[in-house]
Amino acid sequence: MTTDLRVLEASEWDSWFGTLERAFGGALSSAAEQREAWRSVTEYERSIGVRDGDEWVATAGAFTFGLTVPGGNVVSAAGVTMVSVAATHRRRGILTSMMRRQLDDVRSWGQPLALLTASEPAIYGRFGYGAGTRQLSAEIDTSRVSFRVPADDTGAQAVRLRFVELADALEPVESVYARLVATRPGMLERRPGWDRTMLIDPPEIREGASALQCVVARRGEGDGAETVGYALYRIKPEWDAAGPKGTVVIDQVAALDPVVYATMWRFLGEIDLTSTVSVSNLPVDDPFQFLVSDVRRANIRVRDSLYVRLVELGAALAARTYQAPVDVVFEVDDAFCPWNEGRWRLTGDEKGASCERTADAADLSLSVRELASMYLGDISPAALARAGLVRELRPGALAEASAAFVSPVAPWLPHGF
């Protein structure tokens, strides 16, 4: 087999993307509007593939994002995407060659982190990616569950809800999202154009539900009104002999303060002709869990979400802050990116950190994959140690690192890429 691994050219996008679609079992973007949205955000200089003769047989790309890390800093990161290998060309080292090229490129771009969402999580661990965030989903029986709204004793003006046409939703939605990015690790600072992809709503993707609807929450009147929250959702109607039992399918819900957030949830839970609220992606510490009258009838589930790869280990660990003072030496195994291997001293606290190479004795031994899972503060080093994946070499080092790495706000990826 003669193959050619190279950067994508704009004129080749259709055939390149077609290879990706076929690898995923059919049309990923059956609607022309959705397909064009993916084309519009493709960064050609960061997109690669493998050709066998005149045919694309593998694809991989990367988006430019900023990732919020514990402490509120936004760190430049490569959002790995559109990875595929044709079924006819498996087990020939093609994926490994693309991962090798891509991580070398990310390092040359000066980005200390790579990120991805995994269709098959078993694939990416061998390249040093670790599960860094989780997401919560729920099916809430609103015929039996109500939502409470806490008292608003701040003196703020009353919350007012209004429908907004989808064509006019971009500015209010993005204004709230942008203010929330720095408040939670795992959230993405998006490049221009990404905001529009969040509101694409062709009929082909609705799965029997209505067109996307938008409700915004505002405080104040007239020109002085401030947008403080929004909900994007669909209604999936259903009836039986007893009457209506439709579903509110939440796409996004966000707010700038607890009263507004609770108000949005109460609205969603009381929409006429519905008896279920369905949501597929919330933070694992989302406050709705404490607002429902019966959490068991929320049918909560949790699964893995964002996978993190430390490309430049020292820069990545120094970019975040730590909940408690920490001074530990890691012995890191990273066969795929050997520039990360060896001993690193991490010192830091809630004000800042440094991470430098050292010849000092190691306190903890682990692979870069485990370090990636710890990075955003969702997975404790102590939990990984109980699984035998982190070894304590100095008594007390595990407790020190565990107290330092935890995030008081659960990391969360708000949308895929």
C-alpha positions as CSV (number, residue, x, y, z in Angstrom):
1,M,0.0,0.0,0.0
2,T,1.3,3.4,-1.0
3,T,-0.3,6.1,1.2
4,D,0.2,9.9,1.5
5,L,-0.5,11.7,4.8
6,R,-0.9,15.4,4.1
7,V,-2.8,18.6,4.9
8,L,-6.3,19.1,3.5
9,E,-6.8,21.6,0.7
10,A,-10.1,23.5,0.6
11,S,-11.0,22.1,-2.8
12,E,-10.9,18.6,-1.4
13,W,-13.3,19.1,1.5
14,D,-16.3,17.3,0.0
15,S,-14.5,14.1,-0.7
16,W,-12.5,14.2,2.6
17,F,-15.7,14.8,4.6
18,G,-17.5,12.0,2.6
19,T,-14.8,9.6,3.8
20,L,-15.6,10.7,7.4
21,E,-19.3,10.2,6.8
22,R,-18.9,6.7,5.4
23,A,-16.7,5.7,8.4
24,F,-19.5,6.7,10.7
25,G,-22.0,4.6,8.9
26,G,-23.7,7.1,6.7
27,A,-24.5,10.8,6.5
28,L,-23.3,12.7,9.5
29,S,-24.9,15.9,8.2
30,S,-27.9,15.0,6.1
31,A,-29.0,18.6,5.9
32,A,-27.2,20.9,3.6
33,E,-27.3,23.7,6.2
34,Q,-25.6,21.6,8.8
35,R,-23.0,20.3,6.3
36,E,-22.1,23.9,5.3
37,A,-21.7,24.8,8.9
38,W,-19.1,22.1,9.4
39,R,-17.3,23.4,6.2
40,S,-17.4,26.9,7.5
41,V,-15.6,26.1,10.8
42,T,-13.1,23.7,9.3
43,E,-9.5,24.9,9.8
44,Y,-7.8,23.6,6.7
45,E,-4.3,24.1,7.8
46,R,-5.1,22.0,10.9
47,S,-6.9,19.2,9.0
48,I,-5.1,16.2,7.7
49,G,-5.8,12.9,6.0
50,V,-4.3,9.9,4.3
51,R,-4.8,9.1,0.7
52,D,-4.4,5.8,-1.1
53,G,-3.8,6.8,-4.6
54,D,-6.6,9.3,-5.5
55,E,-8.9,8.2,-2.6
56,W,-9.1,9.6,0.9
57,V,-9.0,6.7,3.4
58,A,-8.5,8.5,6.7
59,T,-9.3,11.9,8.2
60,A,-8.5,14.0,11.2
61,G,-8.8,17.7,12.1
62,A,-8.4,20.2,14.9
63,F,-10.3,23.3,15.9
64,T,-8.8,26.2,17.8
65,F,-10.4,26.7,21.2
66,G,-9.7,28.3,24.5
67,L,-10.3,25.9,27.4
68,T,-11.2,27.2,30.9
69,V,-9.1,25.5,33.6
70,P,-9.3,25.5,37.4
71,G,-8.7,29.1,38.5
72,G,-10.5,30.7,35.5
73,N,-7.6,30.9,33.1
74,V,-8.4,30.2,29.5
75,V,-5.7,28.0,27.9
76,S,-5.2,27.5,24.1
77,A,-6.2,24.0,23.1
78,A,-6.6,22.0,19.9
79,G,-10.1,20.4,19.6
80,V,-9.4,17.1,17.8
81,T,-12.3,16.2,15.5
82,M,-13.4,14.3,12.4
83,V,-11.1,11.3,13.1
84,S,-11.8,8.3,10.9
85,V,-10.1,5.4,9.1
86,A,-11.8,3.6,6.3
87,A,-12.9,0.0,7.1
88,T,-10.8,-1.2,4.2
89,H,-7.6,0.2,5.7
90,R,-7.7,-0.7,9.3
91,R,-4.8,-2.3,11.3
92,R,-2.2,-0.7,9.1
93,G,-0.9,1.9,11.5
94,I,-2.8,4.8,9.8
95,L,-4.5,6.1,12.9
96,T,-1.3,6.0,14.9
97,S,0.5,7.9,12.1
98,M,-2.2,10.6,12.2
99,M,-2.2,10.9,16.0
100,R,1.6,11.1,15.8
101,R,1.5,13.9,13.2
102,Q,-1.3,15.7,14.9
103,L,0.3,15.9,18.4
104,D,3.6,17.0,16.9
105,D,1.6,19.7,15.1
106,V,-0.2,20.8,18.2
107,R,3.1,21.1,20.0
108,S,4.5,23.2,17.2
109,W,1.5,25.5,17.3
110,G,2.3,26.2,20.9
111,Q,-0.9,24.7,22.4
112,P,-0.3,22.8,25.6
113,L,-3.5,20.8,25.4
114,A,-5.4,18.6,23.0
115,L,-9.1,17.7,23.5
116,L,-11.6,15.4,22.0
117,T,-14.9,13.7,22.5
118,A,-14.5,9.9,21.8
119,S,-17.0,7.9,19.8
120,E,-15.1,4.8,21.1
121,P,-13.1,5.7,24.3
122,A,-11.0,2.6,24.2
123,I,-9.2,4.0,21.1
124,Y,-7.5,7.1,22.6
125,G,-6.0,6.0,25.9
126,R,-3.0,4.6,24.1
127,F,-2.3,8.0,22.7
128,G,-2.3,9.6,26.2
129,Y,-5.9,11.0,26.3
130,G,-7.7,10.7,29.7
131,A,-11.3,11.3,30.5
132,G,-11.3,14.7,32.1
133,T,-15.0,15.6,32.4
134,R,-18.3,13.8,32.8
135,Q,-21.8,14.8,31.8
136,L,-25.2,14.3,33.4
137,S,-28.4,13.4,31.5
138,A,-32.0,13.2,32.9
139,E,-35.5,12.2,32.0
140,I,-37.7,14.2,34.5
141,D,-41.3,13.1,35.1
142,T,-42.8,16.6,35.4
143,S,-46.3,15.1,36.1
144,R,-44.8,14.1,39.5
145,V,-42.0,16.6,39.9
146,S,-42.0,20.3,40.5
147,F,-39.2,22.9,40.7
148,R,-38.7,25.3,43.5
149,V,-37.3,28.8,43.0
150,P,-35.2,30.3,45.8
151,A,-36.1,33.6,47.3
152,D,-34.5,36.6,45.6
153,D,-33.2,38.8,48.3
154,T,-30.7,40.7,46.3
155,G,-32.9,43.6,45.4
156,A,-32.5,42.8,41.7
157,Q,-35.4,43.5,39.3
158,A,-37.9,40.8,38.6
159,V,-37.1,38.1,36.0
160,R,-39.1,38.3,32.8
161,L,-39.3,35.5,30.2
162,R,-39.8,36.2,26.6
163,F,-39.8,34.1,23.4
164,V,-37.2,35.2,20.8
165,E,-37.2,34.1,17.2
166,L,-34.3,31.9,16.4
167,A,-33.0,34.4,13.9
168,D,-32.7,36.9,16.7
169,A,-31.4,34.6,19.4
170,L,-27.7,34.7,18.5
171,E,-26.8,37.9,20.4
172,P,-28.6,37.2,23.7
173,V,-27.5,33.5,23.8
174,E,-23.9,34.3,23.1
175,S,-23.8,37.2,25.5
176,V,-24.8,34.9,28.4
177,Y,-22.6,32.0,27.2
178,A,-19.5,34.3,27.0
179,R,-20.0,35.5,30.6
180,L,-20.2,31.9,31.8
181,V,-17.1,30.6,30.1
182,A,-14.6,31.6,32.8
183,T,-16.8,30.3,35.6
184,R,-16.4,26.6,35.0
185,P,-13.4,24.4,34.0
186,G,-14.0,22.5,30.7
187,M,-16.0,25.3,29.0
188,L,-14.8,26.4,25.6
189,E,-14.0,29.9,24.4
190,R,-15.1,29.6,20.8
191,R,-13.7,31.2,17.6
192,P,-16.0,33.4,15.5
193,G,-18.5,31.3,13.5
194,W,-19.0,28.7,16.2
195,D,-21.9,30.6,17.8
196,R,-23.9,30.2,14.6
197,T,-23.4,26.4,14.5
198,M,-25.2,26.2,17.9
199,L,-28.5,27.5,16.4
200,I,-28.6,25.4,13.2
201,D,-32.0,23.7,13.1
202,P,-32.8,21.8,9.9
203,P,-35.9,19.5,10.0
204,E,-33.6,16.5,9.4
205,I,-32.1,16.6,12.9
206,R,-35.3,17.1,15.0
207,E,-36.3,13.4,15.4
208,G,-40.0,14.2,15.4
209,A,-39.7,17.2,17.7
210,S,-40.6,20.8,16.9
211,A,-38.4,23.5,15.5
212,L,-35.9,24.8,18.0
213,Q,-37.5,27.4,20.3
214,C,-35.7,30.1,22.4
215,V,-36.8,31.8,25.6
216,V,-34.7,34.5,27.1
217,A,-34.7,35.8,30.7
218,R,-34.3,39.5,31.2
219,R,-34.1,41.8,34.2
220,G,-35.2,45.4,33.7
221,E,-37.3,47.2,31.1
222,G,-36.8,48.8,27.7
223,D,-33.4,49.7,26.5
224,G,-31.9,49.0,30.0
225,A,-33.1,45.4,30.1
226,E,-30.3,42.9,30.6
227,T,-30.3,39.3,29.2
228,V,-29.5,37.1,32.2
229,G,-30.5,33.6,30.9
230,Y,-31.8,31.5,28.0
231,A,-33.3,28.2,27.1
232,L,-33.1,26.4,23.7
233,Y,-35.5,23.5,23.5
234,R,-37.9,21.5,21.3
235,I,-41.3,20.0,22.0
236,K,-41.9,16.4,21.0
237,P,-45.7,15.9,21.1
238,E,-47.3,12.7,22.1
239,W,-50.8,11.7,23.1
240,D,-52.5,8.6,24.4
241,A,-56.0,7.7,25.5
242,A,-55.5,9.7,28.8
243,G,-54.4,12.8,27.0
244,P,-51.2,14.7,26.2
245,K,-47.8,13.5,27.4
246,G,-45.3,15.4,25.3
247,T,-41.6,15.8,26.0
248,V,-39.6,19.0,26.4
249,V,-36.2,18.2,24.8
250,I,-33.6,20.7,26.2
251,D,-30.8,21.7,23.9
252,Q,-29.2,24.3,26.2
253,V,-30.2,26.1,29.4
254,A,-28.1,28.7,31.1
255,A,-28.3,31.7,33.5
256,L,-26.2,34.2,35.3
257,D,-27.6,33.7,38.8
258,P,-29.5,31.0,40.8
259,V,-32.9,32.7,40.8
260,V,-32.9,33.0,37.0
261,Y,-31.7,29.4,36.5
262,A,-34.4,28.1,38.8
263,T,-37.0,30.2,37.0
264,M,-35.9,28.8,33.6
265,W,-36.3,25.2,34.9
266,R,-39.7,25.9,36.4
267,F,-40.8,27.3,33.1
268,L,-39.5,24.2,31.2
269,G,-41.2,21.9,33.6
270,E,-44.6,23.5,33.3
271,I,-45.0,23.8,29.5
272,D,-48.5,22.8,28.5
273,L,-49.2,19.4,27.0
274,T,-46.0,17.9,28.3
275,S,-45.1,15.5,31.1
276,T,-41.4,14.9,30.6
277,V,-38.3,17.1,30.4
278,S,-35.4,15.4,28.7
279,V,-31.8,16.8,28.8
280,S,-28.6,15.0,27.7
281,N,-25.7,17.2,28.7
282,L,-25.4,19.0,32.1
283,P,-22.6,19.3,34.6
284,V,-22.6,16.6,37.2
285,D,-23.1,19.2,39.9
286,D,-25.9,21.0,38.1
287,P,-28.2,22.8,40.5
288,F,-31.4,21.5,39.0
289,Q,-30.8,18.3,41.1
290,F,-31.4,20.3,44.2
291,L,-34.5,22.2,42.9
292,V,-36.6,19.1,41.9
293,S,-39.1,17.9,44.4
294,D,-38.2,14.2,43.8
295,V,-34.7,13.6,42.4
296,R,-35.4,9.9,41.9
297,R,-38.0,10.7,39.3
298,A,-35.4,12.7,37.4
299,N,-33.8,9.4,36.3
300,I,-30.2,10.8,36.4
301,R,-27.4,9.2,34.5
302,V,-23.7,10.1,34.2
303,R,-21.2,9.3,31.5
304,D,-17.7,10.3,30.3
305,S,-17.5,13.4,28.1
306,L,-14.3,15.4,27.3
307,Y,-11.0,13.7,26.9
308,V,-7.8,15.7,27.6
309,R,-4.3,15.2,26.4
310,L,-1.4,17.1,28.0
311,V,0.8,18.0,25.0
312,E,3.2,20.2,26.9
313,L,3.0,18.8,30.4
314,G,4.8,21.6,32.3
315,A,3.0,24.5,30.6
316,A,-0.4,22.8,31.1
317,L,0.1,22.2,34.8
318,A,1.4,25.7,35.3
319,A,-1.6,27.2,33.6
320,R,-4.1,26.3,36.2
321,T,-4.3,27.0,39.9
322,Y,-4.7,24.6,42.9
323,Q,-7.2,24.5,45.7
324,A,-4.6,23.8,48.3
325,P,-0.8,24.4,48.5
326,V,1.0,21.7,46.6
327,D,4.7,20.7,46.2
328,V,5.1,17.3,44.6
329,V,7.4,15.6,42.2
330,F,5.7,13.4,39.5
331,E,7.4,10.6,37.7
332,V,5.5,10.6,34.4
333,D,5.4,7.9,31.8
334,D,4.6,9.1,28.3
335,A,5.8,6.8,25.5
336,F,3.9,8.6,22.8
337,C,5.1,12.1,23.6
338,P,8.5,11.3,25.1
339,W,9.3,15.0,25.7
340,N,6.9,14.7,28.7
341,E,8.6,11.7,30.3
342,G,10.5,12.0,33.5
343,R,10.3,13.9,36.7
344,W,8.4,17.2,37.1
345,R,8.1,19.3,40.2
346,L,4.7,21.0,40.6
347,T,4.4,23.8,43.1
348,G,1.4,26.0,43.4
349,D,-1.7,27.2,45.2
350,E,-4.9,29.2,44.5
351,K,-2.8,32.1,43.2
352,G,-0.7,30.3,40.6
353,A,1.7,27.5,39.9
354,S,5.0,26.4,38.2
355,C,6.0,23.0,36.9
356,E,9.6,22.4,36.0
357,R,11.8,19.4,35.3
358,T,13.7,18.2,38.3
359,A,16.2,15.5,39.4
360,D,14.6,15.2,42.9
361,A,13.2,12.0,44.1
362,A,9.6,11.3,42.8
363,D,6.6,11.5,45.2
364,L,4.0,10.1,42.8
365,S,4.3,7.8,39.8
366,L,1.7,7.8,37.0
367,S,1.2,7.9,33.3
368,V,0.3,11.0,31.3
369,R,-3.2,9.6,30.8
370,E,-3.9,9.6,34.5
371,L,-2.5,13.1,34.8
372,A,-4.8,14.2,32.0
373,S,-7.8,12.8,33.9
374,M,-6.8,14.7,37.0
375,Y,-6.1,17.9,35.1
376,L,-9.5,19.7,35.2
377,G,-10.3,18.7,38.8
378,D,-13.0,16.1,38.3
379,I,-11.0,12.9,39.0
380,S,-9.1,12.7,42.3
381,P,-5.5,11.3,42.3
382,A,-6.6,9.3,45.4
383,A,-9.4,7.7,43.3
384,L,-6.9,6.7,40.6
385,A,-4.5,5.4,43.3
386,R,-7.3,3.1,44.6
387,A,-7.5,1.7,41.0
388,G,-3.7,1.1,41.1
389,L,-3.0,3.7,38.4
390,V,-1.2,6.2,40.7
391,R,1.6,5.0,43.0
392,E,2.5,7.0,46.1
393,L,6.3,7.0,46.7
394,R,6.3,9.6,49.5
395,P,3.8,9.2,52.4
396,G,1.4,12.1,52.4
397,A,2.0,13.1,48.7
398,L,-1.2,11.5,47.5
399,A,-3.4,13.4,50.0
400,E,-1.6,16.6,49.2
401,A,-2.1,16.2,45.5
402,S,-5.7,15.2,45.9
403,A,-6.6,18.3,48.0
404,A,-4.8,20.5,45.4
405,F,-6.2,19.1,42.1
406,V,-9.9,19.1,43.0
407,S,-12.1,21.8,41.5
408,P,-14.9,23.2,43.6
409,V,-17.0,23.5,40.4
410,A,-17.3,20.3,38.4
411,P,-15.7,20.6,35.0
412,W,-18.1,20.4,32.0
413,L,-18.0,20.4,28.2
414,P,-21.0,22.4,27.1
415,H,-21.1,21.1,23.5
416,G,-19.4,18.7,21.2
417,F,-17.1,19.5,18.3
